[in-house]
Amino acid sequence: MIELFPQSDNDQFISTIDAELYFIKPSEIPKCQNCKTEVAYHEWEKNRVEFACHGNILRFHFVDGLLARVEELAE
C-alpha cells in the first residue's frame, strides 16, 4: 500500500496548470519546474494524473474534470 503525505511547497515540481492541461491532453507531457526537462514519469487515469521527477512523486486527483486534491507520495 502507498503511504500518502501532505504536499510541501518545496516539492511542487509540476504546476497546477500543467497538471490540468495534461489531464485534458495526455500527449502534452509537462516539464519539471526544477530541472526544466520533461518529467521522468507520467501516468494518466480517468480521475487522476501522476508525475515523478528527481525522486518526488505527485498525484493530482480530479472530480468532474476539476482539480480536487494534490498528494505527495512516499517513495
N, C-alpha and C positions, 0 to 999 in steps of 0.2 A: 504494500500500500504506500502511496506517495504522501509524505508529510508536507503540509502547507504552512507557510509563514506569511505574515503581513508583508507587503512590499515596502521597501525603503526607497526614498527619493534617489539615493546614490546608485541604485541598481536598475533604474528605469532607462534601459538602453534602446527601447522602442517607444516612439511617441504614440499617444492615443490615436492621433490622426492616421499614422502609418498602419496601426493595427486595424482600424476601421476600414481603410482602403483595401488592405489585404483580405479582410473578411468578405468584402464585396467582390473583389477581383483577385483570387489567389495567385494569378500569374505575376502580380506586382510584388515581388519579394522586397521587403524593406531593408534598409541599411541600418546597421548598428550605429547609434549616436556616439559611441565611444571609439570604435576602431574604423568607422567610415566605410566598411565593406558590407556586402550582403550578409545577413545573419547566417551563422553556420548551420542552423537547423530551423525548419519551419514546418508546421503541420496545420492543416485546415480541417475542421469538423463542422457539423451542422450548427452547433451552438457555441463553438469556441475556436480560438486560434492559439497556437503555442509557438514560442520562439526561444532559441538558445544561442548564446554567443559568449565567448570568453568565460565559460564556467557558470553563467547565470541562466536561469530558465524563467520565462514569464508566460503566464496563461491568461488570456483575455476571454471573459465569458460574455456572451451576447444573449439578450432576451428580446424577441421580436425585432431582431436586426439592430438593436441598440446596445451599446457597451454597458454592461451592468456591474462588472467586477474585474479587478486585476489581481492576480496572485503571483507571488514569487515562490517557486517550488524548490525544495531542498534537493540537492544532488543525490 
